Amino acid sequence: MKIGQRGLGEFLSGISDAMSESHREKLLQVDRKSLERVAEKYLLRADAGALTVIGPESSATGLDSSWEVQKLSAT
């Protein structure tokens, strides 16, 4: 790192070198079991949903029956 760039990261992002190193150390301590537990809790939820906006209605032709096409209103 150049001398003139010292502290620039902290000034721009509010994250000091010590904070960054602490975060790095915590990430390196994560084990597989904990990662799987968090993924199941937050990423594999059955109630999680998604919305995809494709474009004009005419582009929705040719989709198979697994797609649910809805019109969005600008209200």
N, C-alpha and C positions, 0 to 999 in steps of 0.2 A: 504494500500500500504506500502510495506517495504521501509525503508529509503534508502536503496541501489538502489531502482528502481525509485526513484524520478528523473524526467527528462528523463528517458529512452525512453518513448514514443515519446517525442518531438525530441530527438536525432535521433531515428530511422525513424520517419515518418514526422518530421517537423511540427507536429500539437501539439500546446501547450494545456494545460488544459483549459485555457481561450477560445481558439478557439473552442475546443470541446464543451464546455458548451454553447457558443454562437450558434453553429450549432444546438445543442439539443433544445435550446429555440426557435429558428426559426422553427424547425420541429414541435414543439408542438403548434405553432401558425397557422399552416396550417388548413384551414377549408375544408369541403366537397366540396363546390362549386369550390374553387380554384383547388382542386385535380382533380375534374371531367373535368375542363377546360383544364388543362395540359394533362390529359390522352387523351382527344379528339384531342388536337393539335399534340401530339407527338406519341401516341400509336395506335390511331384508324385511321390513314391516309390510304386512299385508294391506294396511290401510293407507300406505303411501301411494300417491297418484302422480300422474304426469299429464301435461297438456302440450300438445304440439299444434302449432298453427302452420298449415301448409301453404295456403294462398287462396286464390279465388276458388269458388265452388266448382268451377269447371275442371280444376286440377284434381278433384277428388274422385273422378270417374276411374274405374278400373281397380279400386281397392277391394281386397277380399272382405268377407263378412266379419272378420275380427276387428275391423276398424269401426269406430262410432263417429260419424260426421255430424257436427253440430254447427249451426250458424251462430256467430258471435255478434252481439249487438254493441254499439258504441254508446251506451247510456251511462 
